[in-house]
Amino acid sequence: MKRWQFIAPLALFVVLLGFLGVGLNLNPREVPSPLINKPAPDFALPRLDDPSQTIALKDLAGRVWMLNVWASWCVACREEHPLLVDYSRRATVPLYGLNYKDTRADALAWLARFGNPYTASLSDTKGLVGIDFGVYGVPETFIIDKQGVVRFKHIGPVTPQVLHERIEPLLKELNA
């Protein structure tokens, strides 16, 4: 056998190992969002607590607000939920929930059990609005400014550190 027959597969293996090494060092919570500094996707969804009422993006215009994508089946949502309940008691902006790919009954029971931090929760049973927002998985949190522009996206549970170091300063800046 010729020498190049061994070198080509070895070189390919080394290149693949390099890609794997780079990929393993990436933080999955820092996936860039194409929505940052772009208008939030338009939506009109029924309220979770009263499906006869609809909330649309245009209803939230003129104020800074936070959108938290959650589901009753989401383990990580339960991890961040006490922080959101606590934050909602002292929040300076409305916190809206986007109940993602969930049943109304399960979601309402979950909120009754663990507390409801949301100004309102919107029901996205098919996940279409979540897709428009580029949701990779729940939970995810967005900050939308007075002009309806997405200014921040956090993938995964909100932690006290993220809340104090990233979200609260941004909210203060946007409300100034």
Number of C-alpha atoms within 10 A of each C-alpha: 5 6 7 9 9 10 11 11 11 12 11 11 11 12 12 12 12 12 10 11 11 10 11 10 8 10 8 11 12 11 12 11 16 10 18 16 14 13 14 20 16 12 13 16 19 16 20 23 15 12 13 9 12 15 17 13 13 12 10 16 15 11 15 23 22 22 19 25 25 27 27 21 16 14 13 16 21 17 15 17 21 15 16 23 16 12 15 17 9 8 14 14 17 17 22 19 24 27 26 28 19 18 17 18 11 13 22 17 12 16 15 10 9 12 15 18 22 19 12 17 26 26 28 24 18 12 16 14 20 21 13 13 20 15 19 12 15 23 26 23 23 23 24 25 24 14 14 22 18 24 19 19 25 20 20 20 23 21 14 14 9 12 15 11 11 13 21 15 12 17 21 12 9 16 14 6
